[in-house]
Amino acid sequence: MGAEVDALYEIGRHATGSHEIPCERDETARASGGSSGEGGGVLLYLSFQGVSKLRERWSRYNALGGSKRRKRENAASLFVSRNAEYVAVAVGNRIYILRKSDGYESPCGIYTNNNRMAFFTNGAWLEDQGIFGVVDDSNSLCLIKENGDVLTRRTSNQLKLSSTIIDLLVQDASSSQRGFYIFTTDCKVHKFDYTREPEAALYQVSIVTKDVPSTRSPQLPQSLSCVDYHQDHSLVVLVGDSTHSSSSNGCSGAYFLYVLHFDEYLELSLSFQSAPLEGVFSPPTDRKTLVPLPKVRISPQGKRIATLDLNGSVDIFVLNGNMRSVSLHPHGSGAGTHLIGVKDISWWTDNILMIVKEDGRISMYSIAEDMVVSKGDLALSTPLLEKAKAIEGYAFVLQSSRQMDSVPGDHQHTEMDKIFWSLVSFSKVTVLEMYSVLIRKNQQKEALDFASQYNLDKDDVLKACWLHSAGDIHDIQSYLVKIKDQAFVLSECVNKVGPTEAALKALFSFGFRMTDRYKFSEPDNSGDGSAWDSRIIRLRLLWYNDLLETFLGINMGRFSAGEYSKFRLTPLVDTAIALAESGKIGALNLLMKRHPYTISSDILRVLSAIPETIAVQTYSQLLPGKYPPSVVILRDGDWVECKQMAAYINTSPGQLDKRGVVKTEILLKHSTGFLWPSAAELSEWYRSRARDIDCLSGQLENCLAMIELACQKGIVELQPFFDDMKYLYQVVYSDESNEFIMNLATWEDLPDYQKFKIILKGAKDDTVVQRLDDMAIPFMNKRLHLISSSNADKQEESYLTRWMKEVATANELSICLSVIENGCGESPICGLFKDLNEMVETAICCIYVCSATNQWNTMSSILSKLLHKTKREKSLLASEEDFSLKDAKQALGTCVVSCDDMQHVCADILSRLSDNSGDSYCNDSTAYQFGNIKSLDMPEKMLKVAEGHVEVGRLFAYYQVPKPTHFFLAAHLDEKNVKQLIRLILSKFGRRQPVRSDNEWANMWRDLKLFQEKAFPFLDSEYMLAEFIRGLLKAGKFSLARNYLGGTSAVSLSTEKAENLVIQAAREYFFSASTLSCNE
């Protein structure tokens, strides 16, 4: 069992690459100067000196021995530093340097020999300095830094060695002993001290043989085949022969094993020379051998030595306690089947040898048990073994393969071999580590067998099997129920999503059964954390089960593991928003009904995501009322969904957040209940939602329907907003306003009076009453009620009055007439005017703000209707006050307008029309007290004054001096101007053709008296008569003038005034005559 355990390893795969090298026959052809054809080939074209050099080179190539040619066949070499910090891979003329720090994944340096035909034979690492010493096939030594830069290079001629270099060792100890030791085939040793640059001294190291305990004189080998070195024990092992003793067929031979030690003077001392041993270490010249190069290797702890000869036979030796002698191991004589037909070796541990068979299979051979103890051996292509000497159980394998290619040249095709290589590592692992490796590599069957073999806990394998399974019902029964780690099982019940609905429900059911034992007891004050954790897991199982039912409902019973995983990982509010955005109202309705408590806190945000173009009626059932729903239908509660669990969650939220605790609907009901928005929040949301619907879709009817639903659901605060929206809807969709466009937000921002104007916009005299009755008056009364309730002391002018003034200002008195007619009719619009006084004042203002001089009939109609209405009101008032019939008749006819009354009425009307309430006449009007008149006398007098002004205005227009009614209000303030107008009227009347008759002049006199009476009471009667007589005289009506000079029944002129009028007229005639003899 011990050897088996020691042979456990993990395989690591590292860098890979490729490189092209010339094939061997191409190189041989080049070296021989081409094929032997007629005329001697290329040798005919060389000088005598050139031929001599070429022959010298060829002789030297042969002197390297068949081993070098066989090395060429491999084309790849592997060199590992002592602690595996660096690995060098040599392929052809290129070296790739890899580092442990990046896992040998990519080269940290690359060195390429300039000679394409060169290849590398031996090398060694000076690890602490990161220097790699390497020897190529031309016997040149090169020191390379880890980044691929050349530190120094010495050619064969510069080294001046006596023989070919067979190996390169490194002493990586103190600075005084550090250096490279070169072993040549003639058993000479030289130390190369690179620190003495630029000279880089090379000196020979002597080998002392006097310490060998032997009866015969020891002899160093004449031909050295291979070397190995153990730095910790300063131990060097050589394999060579004193005399060549191979048979004629080359299948057998003799070799000697030499043990040497470095002493304190850096000299080598021969400690042991073996007796002749059977093995072929000298390459035959007439055939190829199984092994390209022989090899000798010292075990990691220096207890054993292994040799590999060219025929693939392995011998194993045991070093004695002081490492001064060796003996052949009983199992390692090369006779066993495991130690023959071997192509490469490397020590794994002191008891286990790694061997490479001819088929490329790598095995672990136990020396003590004389058997292969590894299983499932790896087979590689042309593997090369090399070990990190300071680390036991750590080796590298370089595998390579050839691919021939043909590269076109100028005159011929050069055949190239493309070498593909990859680096593999073998790392010793313990039983548990190997177990973990098998699990990590998903080799579940092998891991189960391994666990059975070594009696290991199978939970880890079962967990791995479960984690890599689909999670179906069969997997639950095969793996999950067999796992003993309850925490893991519950975690998987929560986190795993099976491929089918049935598998998922089976997983939930298994989790419920496992957590049933943690039911609460009475009383339960347990502080056991695992019990609470299990209860929390049960809560999560319940939550995920609820989500599964919701998911199936949303997807019409269709299950998808991937979609469900996304669904349950997404917060429900986000899912609800996504459903709302996509217009899936049915799915959203189901989600909100199944999870009312979770959604309640974000219900407004969810509903806001519904597209504005969707009819409100389709999701009316989702719209929130003032209070949360009183009836909620949920599933039956589980034992863990109790108040005790809710209290635990609420008292330790910090820890539970880390555990991913969730709250089911029933648990939320026990803990927080509904988190419903306030009435103010609901009201504001409905308003905002209505604005958004109108702005984004233009569907005002949707807005109206939604606000109406809100009012029906108890949010009475939205009633004014609903009424306001109705007016906008009526305006927008009325037949007369088909071109009117306005959104709800703009409508809201408008002042109330502007809305009133928009409601009446486009109304004509035949439609204004209907518009007022349907919309405008109800709107006005509601607004004025709100205003009066908030400003009780301040009386505002009604919207109708303001609007009628603006209409009259635009000279559209016919519309005002229609309104007044309705107000004076038998069934006026309710709330049209507050009382008769307001109606009279409004009508008076409309008449006086109108600047038209052609609407006298309309004005007269307005005034006549109001006078009739006033007299009727007086009659009703008189009867209610229980007057006698005589008093009532007197009351109806006692309203007389005096001159002072007229003046003060005009001032009062002016004050109403004026924007500046501080005018002087306004103050006068308020100070003036109308005598003993009743409450209705004042409106009646205002109407009579206005009626007189209208009558005078009509006559002014007739006499071609048109003046608006407003002129007559302020006439007393400019008496001079009035007198000029009187003279202008008389002048125009007298000049009119044909000549006016006496009857027409009589009518003129009557009109002048009307002017004075109705509009200009400040002008005395004598003045009016004098101006009339002056007009008669100018018009040539002398006889008629003579009659009026005597006076009338109401007024007469003094003799002096009469004479002056005649004299002035005569003077005007005289000065206006063209000659003294003319008729004038």
ZADOTOR-956258 format. One record per residue (C-alpha): residue in three letters; x, y, z. Coordinates in steps of 0.001 Angstrom, whole numbers, plus 500000, padded with zeros to 6 digits. Layout:
<atoms>
ALAXYZ...
</atoms>
This chain:
<atoms>
MET500000500000500000GLY502903502375500763ALA504360502155497252GLU500912502575495747VAL500357505705497772ASP503790507017496809ALA502940506521493132LEU499912508791493200TYR500438511801491001GLU498636514675489291ILE499387515458485677GLY499804519102484691ARG499898520308481118HIS501928523380480315ALA503460525137477325THR503295523798473780GLY505065524853470604SER506595523892467291HIS509839524485465430GLU511275523514462049ILE514632521781461741PRO516466520311458745CYS516050516574458464GLU519038514324459151ARG519556513039455583ASP519558516594454246GLU522286517495456691THR524314514374455780ALA524037515200452105ARG525229518707452716ALA528144517527454840SER529252514987452202GLY529114517519449437GLY526164516038447592SER525537512668445943SER528320510734444305GLY527492511209440688GLU529629511656437662GLY532540513969438051GLY532708513645441874GLY529842516050442656VAL530494519363444361LEU534068518433445320LEU535107519230441720TYR534247522897442337LEU536304523280445570SER539944524183445921PHE542397521844447556GLN542201523877450773GLY538363523785450732VAL538322520025450217SER540714519585453146LYS538488521662455454LEU535380519794454385ARG537013516422455045GLU538242517648458424ARG534693518677459327TRP533255515353458229SER535899513441460212ARG535030515517463266TYR531329514811462778ASN532092511089462767ALA534275511530465836LEU531267512760467809GLY530041509208467727GLY526756507615466906SER525268508913470111LYS525213512443468746ARG523499511296465597ARG520975509472467691LYS520533512613469747ARG519734514292466492GLU516973511808465928ASN515174513005469047ALA515635516651468018ALA514339517765471418SER515934517976474860LEU514690518879478328PHE516675520583481108VAL515145521243484561SER516760523346487277ARG517380521941490727ASN514162523285492338ALA512196523448489062GLU512259527247489000TYR513306527042485343VAL512702524563482561ALA514540524748479229VAL513103523028476169ALA515638522690473331VAL514271521915469869GLY516789521965467051ASN518701525258467198ARG516153526953469491ILE515741526994473290TYR512496527953475045ILE512904529065478678LEU509895528590480969ARG509367529776484531LYS507572528290487488SER506011531638488422ASP503549531517485491GLY503022527760485601TYR505382527147482648GLU502642528433480366SER504597530739478058PRO508330531328477442CYS509977534111479388GLY512911533952476978ILE513861532335473650TYR517381531721472371THR518093530747468763ASN521478529567467515ASN522525531307464316ASN523476527965462817ARG520253526377461618MET521902522967461479ALA522966523072465149PHE521276521258467990PHE521891521075471723THR523228518006473505ASN523760518829477197GLY522860521548479671ALA522610522547483321TRP520969525352485314LEU522640527715487763GLU519266528313489382ASP519916531116491858GLN521430533293489138GLY518970532243486431ILE521818531167484094PHE521533528237481757GLY524678526552480457VAL524198524546477276VAL526453522606474893ASP525642522198471198ASP526718519536468706SER529798521517467698ASN531176521209471241SER530522524923471918LEU529479526163475337CYS526925528961475706LEU525641530629478885ILE522139532083478486LYS520155534354480802GLU516557533539481674ASN515284536166479216GLY517113534453476334ASP520035536878476135VAL523535535378475742LEU525838535919478708THR528902534349477092ARG529749531850474383ARG532858529730473845THR533455527701470727SER535233524375470670ASN538415526037469434GLN538270528562472284LEU537699525865474890LYS540516523701473496LEU539159520547475068SER540842517233474404SER537633515403473609THR533928515744473074ILE531809517065475965ILE529722514246477372ASP527846516208480068LEU527655519481481945LEU527182519656485709VAL526683522677487921GLN527832523402491442ASP525225525809492804ALA526635526249496306SER528631529137497801SER529969531872495557SER533503530439495733GLN532431526976494555ARG529782528038492068GLY530414527159488447PHE529988524749485543TYR531880521430485381ILE532520519999481942PHE532958516242481532THR534477514969478304THR534443511483476820ASP538078510916477788CYS537093511296481470LYS538591514743481828VAL536836517326484045HIS537151521083483575LYS535599523899485556PHE534334526909483631ASP534351530046485804TYR532097532528484002THR532524535176486748ARG535947536110485406GLU534690537750482269PRO535919538722479813GLU538544535948480238ALA536129533331481703ALA538780530967482969LEU538690527257482143TYR540881524932484200GLN541076521226484701VAL539850519527487856SER541973516601488966ILE540519513239489975VAL542225511596492951THR542198507787492909LYS544255506966495967ASP541261506621498310VAL539755503650496497PRO539728500607498822SER540872497998496314THR543576495413496044ARG544240496382492497SER545125499772491129PRO541970501694490171GLN541597502890486595LEU539457505758485300PRO537399504878482255GLN538946505455478897SER535545506289477398LEU532969508064479538SER529329507375478629CYS527161509270481155VAL527350511251484397ASP525046512267487261TYR525578514506490261HIS523900514819493670GLN524701518237495119ASP523497517616498690HIS525931514702499084SER528629516088496709LEU528248512754494936VAL529226512120491307VAL528492508844489494LEU530178507949486214VAL529521505132483756GLY532280504114481394ASP534577501332480276SER538279500753480462THR538368498552477436HIS535767498097474745SER534197494683475291SER531076494521473224SER530432491478471100SER530448491436467395ASN526703491861467164GLY526729494626469741CYS524027493029471853SER526167492674474996GLY529023494540476601ALA530683495513479859TYR530712498771481762PHE532035500071485045LEU530305502210487654TYR532410504858489383VAL531506506766492540LEU533314510079493175HIS533023512864495737PHE533906516523495687ASP536290517403498514GLU536711520741500229TYR539352521730497644LEU536872521242494792GLU538791518183493640LEU537123514960492687SER538044511899494672LEU537314508433493356SER535616506432496108PHE534506503293494323GLN534993501390491087SER532667498499490381ALA533509495191488856PRO532626494790485185LEU528883494888484680GLU526864493702481756GLY525417496440479591VAL525941498320476325PHE526994501936476948SER529264502406473946PRO527212503002470794PRO527765500512467990THR528488501919464561ASP526609499354462516ARG523087499599463887LYS520619501696465799THR519927501064469444LEU516663501227471368VAL517882504072473538PRO519521507106471889LEU521750507869474890PRO522631505871477988LYS521715507366481333VAL522721507117485000ARG520557508680487741ILE520991509060491526SER517818508792493647PRO516510511958495406GLN517955511007498808GLY521134509504497370LYS520368505941498419ARG520105504287495030ILE521553504531491523ALA519844503473488291THR521526502959484913LEU519935502644481470ASP522005501152478668LEU521503501544474934ASN519533498308474692GLY516920499578477168SER518077497493480144VAL517929499046483629ASP520253498179486524ILE519635499380490057PHE522333499761492692VAL522249500482496393LEU524687502898497992ASN526020501944501375GLY525653504151504442ASN528695506374503796MET528013506412500043ARG531506505053499335SER530452501814497704VAL527513500326495810SER525968496924495336LEU523519495616492776HIS519927495481493997PRO518391491972493803HIS515374493245491839GLY517331495595489676SER519607493392487588GLY517700494045484375ALA516426490513484251GLY512833491362485163THR510272492191482502HIS509667495651483962LEU513298496737483571ILE513897495727479963GLY512678497482476829VAL512938500808478641LYS513567504000476673ASP514026506486479534ILE514192506587483330SER513928509098486165TRP513635508702489908TRP510238509503491445THR511164508639495041ASP513999506626496497ASN511871503515496125ILE510037504254492888LEU511540504651489462MET509707506282486556ILE510239504247483401VAL509262504929479797LYS508474501915477691GLU509020501595473974ASP505368502386473296GLY505679505710475155ARG503839504494478242ILE505088505970481528SER504932503721484590MET505925503871488253TYR508088500877489211SER508473499986492880ILE511927498578493557ALA511040497069496905GLU507973495264495552ASP509409494607492072MET506193495693490395VAL504533498578488619VAL502410500348491204SER500867503033489027LYS497484502617487357GLY496106504103484197ASP499577504880482899LEU499846507788480509ALA501171507099476990LEU502946509955475198SER504727510421471907THR508524510169472215PRO508588511192475883LEU511744512510477600LEU511946512366481392GLU513738514892483555LYS513417515437487287ALA513744518403489597LYS516576516944491647ALA515867518829494883ILE512157517929494944GLU510971514407495510GLY507943513339493501TYR508170516055490880ALA509170515322487292PHE508687516713483790VAL508008514940480533LEU508669516471477151GLN506707514816474374SER507446515561470738SER506405514458467292ARG507773515003463788GLN506040516148460643MET507928516351457382ASP507526519414455239SER509037520627451954VAL510304524173451777PRO510882525485448205GLY514316526987447618ASP515863528758444666HIS517058525617442844GLN515942522681444942HIS513544521623447665THR514933521345451182GLU513097518843453332MET512327520153456804ASP511043518376459885LYS508483520267461925ILE508742519312465577PHE505629519707467736TRP506324519648471454SER504462519958474727LEU505535519991478356VAL503829517779480936SER504510517609484680PHE503997514819487194SER503382516023490776LYS503235513679493722VAL500000513926495683THR498623512374498839VAL495622510116498862LEU493305512982499776GLU494899515220497208MET494498512554494552TYR490914512160495601SER490401515884495139VAL492109515761491743LEU489764513056490511ILE486790514998491757ARG488065518245490268LYS488535516587486886ASN484992515220486978GLN486181511617487005GLN483381510548489294LYS483500506823488625GLU487239506702489221ALA486795508826492344LEU484188506428493732ASP486461503465493086PHE489351505374494642ALA487274506157497730SER486342502495498076GLN489951501404497670TYR491264503766500352ASN488169503741502556LEU487471507467502096ASP484319509404502767LYS482260509370499575ASP480383512578500352ASP482715514676498233VAL482263512405495222LEU478520512291495674LYS478484516047495938ALA480484516340492741CYS478191513846491002TRP475182515796492155LEU476647519160491171HIS477433517890487683SER474084516204487263ALA470940517708485793GLY469160517413489131ASP466413515114487889ILE464422512785490126HIS466829509917489370ASP469780512125490390ILE468067512999493651GLN467647509326494520SER471116508330493299TYR473192511087494844LEU471470513685496978VAL469700511376499407LYS472999509556500047ILE474952512656501021LYS475460512934504777ASP476280516651504836GLN472861518034505733ALA473846521662505277PHE474961520918501724VAL471805518968500949LEU469533521751502196SER471570524302500307GLU471124522311497103CYS467404521904497751VAL467215525675497832ASN469642526593495070LYS469366523773492513VAL466794524075489733GLY465806520736488253PRO465195520250484529THR461480519553484974GLU458652520754487144ALA458374517321488765ALA462108517254489595LEU461936520693491154LYS458924519825493249ALA460638516601494341LEU463629518661495434PHE461374520983497437SER459576518047498967PHE462858516460500036GLY463900519740501653PHE460560519996503486ARG460981516478504869MET464496517249506093THR463413520414507920ASP460260518947509489ARG462159517977512603TYR462836521624513471LYS459235522453514325PHE458730524889517167SER458095523462520583GLU456158525171523370PRO457958527108524649ASP460878527267522191ASN463695529498523351SER466354527501521560GLY469423529445520630ASP470689526690518327GLY471848528498515199SER471575525425512978ALA467894525014513873TRP467151528610512922ASP469189528202509741SER467135525177508783ARG463908527067509454ILE465117529896507276ILE465924527393504530ARG462403526024504873LEU461105529564504423ARG463144529893501265LEU461813526574500001LEU458270527790500619TRP459063531048498866TYR460558529313495833ASN457617526926495733ASP455256529901495709LEU457306531465492935LEU457093528207490979GLU453297528274491152THR453309531922490104PHE455729531209487264LEU453576528366485978GLY450493530549486164ILE452160533362484229ASN453457530949481579MET450213529005481207GLY451656525869482829ARG454810525727480709PHE458043525110482679SER461549526122481659ALA464417525631484116GLY466435528543482745GLU463517530960482688TYR462398529922486163SER465925530449487518LYS465919533987486166PHE462393534533487468ARG463132533596491048LEU466425535488491172THR464729538654489964PRO462946540736492637LEU459198540355492288VAL458730544078491927ASP461097544101488940THR459210541175487425ALA455933542980487942ILE457350546073486285ALA458564544008483326LEU455103542450482920ALA453506545859483168GLU455841547341480581SER455044544543478144GLY451303545056478639LYS450700541555480065ILE447841542638482304GLY446556539128482971ALA449960537912484157LEU450418541064486213ASN447020540585487816LEU447954537017488783LEU451291538125490222MET449726540891492313LYS446988538606493627ARG449455535875494628HIS451960538288496204PRO449897541231497464TYR452033542027500509THR455324541996498581ILE453999544259495839SER452035546648498069SER454940548946498921ASP455768549434495228ILE452309549130493709LEU452373552662492317ARG455755552117490649VAL454482548879489091LEU451290550438487758SER453217553385486361ALA455021550965484045ILE451810549973482229PRO451863551554478762GLU449748554705478648THR448030553575475473ILE446334550606477157ALA442694551233478044VAL442245551846481762GLN439263549497481878THR441574546532481166TYR443482547029484421SER440835548788486499GLN440872545936489023LEU444565546650489713LEU444106550324490496PRO444550550991494215GLY441848552418496422LYS442240554560499491TYR442666551469501646PRO444316548075500967PRO442045545182500038SER440140543826502992VAL439979540270501636VAL443198538503500531ILE443170534852499482LEU446442533013500244ARG447470529364500479ASP447352527528503799GLY450189528546506078ASP453144526316506982TRP454243525731510572VAL457323527895510056GLU455220530863508881CYS454262531925512368LYS454589535005514521GLN457495533458516394MET459488533198513176ALA458487536713512165ALA459664538030515538TYR463008536249515152ILE463558537737511700ASN462618541223512852THR464947541113515870SER468073540004514003PRO467963541511510516GLY471720542068510192GLN472638538404510403LEU469695537248508327ASP470592539507505428LYS473778537489505035ARG471788534246504940GLY469564535456502129VAL466382535232504195VAL463115535805502376LYS459615536463503630THR456645534641502226GLU453292536374501877ILE451939534742505025LEU455021535751506990LEU454710539315505711LYS451117539288506834HIS452276538431510359SER455187540877510424THR454470544045508445GLY451133543639506717PHE450312545941503826LEU452643548875503217TRP449966550919501485PRO450573554403500080SER448891557326501844ALA445885559178500469ALA448115562087499461GLU450492559749497622LEU447612558022495867SER446048561335494870GLU449326562637493498TRP449989559387491636TYR446572559417489971ARG447106563023488905SER450573562279487542ARG449384559128485793ALA446528561031484138ARG448961563673482904ASP451286560984481520ILE448458559193479728ASP447290562419478155CYS450801563586477253LEU452028560300475771SER448860558950474170GLY446486561893473884GLN443648559643475093LEU441853562036477403GLU438964559605477809ASN441431557160479420CYS442476559820481911LEU438848560596482684ALA438000556939483182MET440945556403485528ILE440163559406487742GLU436507558403487833LEU437552554947489030ALA439771556538491675CYS436850558579492965GLN434686555465493044LYS437438553714495055GLY437150556331497775ILE439801558902496867VAL437407561853497137GLU440300564321497043LEU440365563797493269GLN436759564969492716PRO437718568585491839PHE440408567275489506PHE437863564966487912ASP435392567815487387ASP438134569985485935MET439127567217483540LYS435511566761482445TYR435355570380481363LEU438500569931479293TYR437050566803477755GLN433816568602476878VAL435694571498475353VAL438034569308473331TYR435293567050471997SER432555569634471494ASP431284570136467968GLU432181573817467957SER435786573279469167ASN436968570560466838GLU440195572445466193PHE440988573068469843ILE444041571180471148MET445379571336474713ASN446935568752477001LEU445864568126480554ALA448988569560482181THR448573572873480390TRP444893572940481278GLU445703572420484951ASP448164575292484978LEU445672577746483489PRO443908580206485830ASP440267579416486369TYR439110582444484411GLN441208581372481413LYS439508577979481548PHE436135579748481673LYS437048581715478569ILE438190578557476761ILE434896576875477625LEU433034579759475926LYS435529580145473115GLY433818580203469729ALA430319580615471178LYS427870582624469045ASP424757584538470004ASP422626581499469190THR424803578962471092VAL426188580928473994VAL423222580252476279GLN423483576496475737ARG427239576598476354LEU426713578583479525ASP424059576237480774ASP426007573048480008MET429533573957481095ALA430461577526481833ILE428024578426484618PRO428491575135486546PHE432255575588486228MET432041579220487396ASN429795578505490341LYS432088575705491610ARG435158577856491332LEU433528580896492928HIS432289578685495740LEU435848577492496409ILE437148581045496220SER434446582457498486SER434996579705501051SER438724580434501203ASN438364584257500989ALA435149584990502840ASP435752588739503156LYS436770589336499563GLN434072589527496891GLU435396588665493482GLU433851589739490208SER432160586811488532TYR433786585153485529LEU430658585805483438THR430807589525484136ARG434470589702483173TRP433868587647480072MET430856589738478952LYS432907592903479361GLU435637591433477151VAL433041590348474598ALA431523593825474631THR434952595355474261ALA435241593274471094ASN431909594907469992GLU430020591609470049LEU427016592929471939SER424699590439470289ILE426232587719472496CYS425671589894475557LEU422080590430474451SER421539586666474301VAL422848586302477855ILE420706589187479158GLU417647587838477399ASN418105584547479204GLY418661586306482500CYS415517588358482064GLY413435585483480749GLU410961583284482510SER413438580388483071PRO416947581822483311ILE420046579659483793CYS420480578851487458GLY423336580890488865LEU423778583009485751PHE423839586210487825LYS423895586574491557ASP420978589030491529LEU419331591722489455ASN421848594339490523GLU424733592246489183MET422916591703485901VAL422168595425485540GLU425692596464486399THR427115593877483972ALA424839595046481167ILE425611598720481840CYS429361597992481771CYS428993596030478523ILE427161598935476886TYR429714601499477932VAL432828599452477076CYS431515598795473576SER433174601203471178ALA430855600450468261THR428589603235466993ASN426258601031464965GLN424782598719467592TRP422238601099469117ASN419362598721468536THR421163595941470401MET421875598303473263SER418286599444473346SER417100595837473435ILE419384595088476366LEU418187598134478286SER414530597617477544LYS414640594032478772LEU416417595087481929LEU413972597939482559HIS411094595576482137LYS412772593102484503THR413394595898487043LYS409810597127487000ARG408567593581487417GLU410876593042490381LYS409671596319491916SER406103595202491500LEU406819591894493193LEU408715593650495944ALA405895596093496493SER403372593308496826GLU405591591401499244GLU405915594507501445ASP402112594659501633PHE401802598080500073SER398431599309499102LEU397527599134495462LYS397896602866495223ASP401362602831496753ALA402422600064494412LYS401284602013491384GLN403087605063492675ALA406247603007493264LEU406255601905489673GLY406209605438488359THR408168607467490882CYS411686606832489467VAL412773610228488118VAL416414610980487240SER417449614451488278CYS420430616318486960ASP422445615520490069ASP421380611897489910MET422543611690486325GLN425903613177487160HIS426513610860490046VAL425259607815488127CYS427746608601485381ALA430515608952487950ASP429545605633489513ILE429581603863486155LEU432929605410485364SER434326604138488624ARG433202600635487753LEU434832600820484356SER438014602415485549ASP441003600274486445ASN441966602846489058SER439474602783491896GLY440962605943493357ASP439550608377490810SER438033611502492238TYR434640610895490798CYS434646607458492393ASN435056608999495804ASP432321611479495017SER429930608768493979THR430377606837497172ALA429824609975499236TYR426670610906497382GLN423447609646498961PHE420501609047496691GLY417515610538498503ASN414581608510499596ILE414716605908496844LYS414124602302497325SER416693599545496709LEU415619599116493094ASP415654602789492219MET419400602911491694PRO419566600135489013GLU416528601646487359LYS418110605097487261MET421309603599485836LEU419248601967483121LYS417404605188482367VAL420662607150482152ALA422115604507479848GLU418932604479477823GLY419226608248477360HIS422854607926476334VAL421937605292473792GLU419194607459472403VAL421540610448472169GLY424254608274470650ARG421835607067467986LEU420988610741467133PHE424670611673467048ALA425221608918464511TYR422211610174462558TYR423666613675462466GLN426995612217461252VAL428891612887464479PRO429112609316465872LYS430277608901469431PRO430488605747471592THR428387605532474716HIS431449605919476922PHE431775609507475641PHE428578610618477336LEU429700609402480757ALA432507611937480975ALA430929614723478896HIS430452616950481959LEU434199616939482456ASP434780618604479086GLU431953621092478522LYS433840622976475834ASN434163619876473699VAL430451619166474043LYS429586622681472874GLN431811622295469850LEU429993619070468984ILE426628620834469242ARG427820623556466845LEU429271620909464509ILE425958619064464383LEU424069622292463631SER426621623355461029LYS426463619981459212PHE422673619987459416GLY422416623513457946ARG424799622800455048ARG423141619575454020GLN421508619589450619PRO418696619848449705VAL417802622712452020ARG416156621549455212SER412482622283455676ASP411022624122458643ASN409596620872459945GLU413060619278459890TRP414467622240461792ALA411689621843464328ASN412729618211464790MET416288619400465226TRP415190621692468042ARG413396618828469702ASP416571616664469405LEU418677619429470934LYS416383619547473925LEU416749615722474132PHE420551616078474117GLN420323618458477016GLU417887616323478935LYS419452612877478398ALA423156613561478105PHE424198617143478758PRO422158618510481651PHE425029620828482490LEU424149622942479389ASP421406625541480098SER418387625951477870GLU419280629474476738TYR422582628269475386MET420888625492473448LEU418318627986472030ALA421014630506471116GLU423008627860469281PHE419905626675467472ILE419033630240466369ARG422651630736465238GLY422301627627463136LEU419079628902461589LEU420656632240460700LYS423675630534459108ALA421394628271457123GLY419361631331455839LYS416240630416457726PHE415626634064458723SER411865633895459096LEU412104630723461218ALA414904632323463221ARG412707635386463833ASN410055633131465375TYR412545631448467754LEU414152634806468705GLY410979635548470542GLY411469632408472607THR409579629215473111SER407122628046475688ALA409906626706477876VAL412736629174477297SER413242632690475912LEU416213634887475107SER416825638372476420THR416651641224473916GLU420357641856474231LYS421267638218473450ALA418860638166470530GLU420366641371469079ASN423875640027469474LEU422951636821467622VAL421522638836464702ILE424465641230464574GLN426976638360464648ALA425105636611461856ALA424993639798459766ARG428690640400460305GLU429496636862459196TYR427389637302456074PHE429043640634455308PHE432588639412455650SER431886636230453778ALA430429638094450707SER432640638283447654THR431416641823446547LEU429227644525447948SER426680644030445192CYS426268640258445594ASN423159638767447140GLU424891637665450391
</atoms>
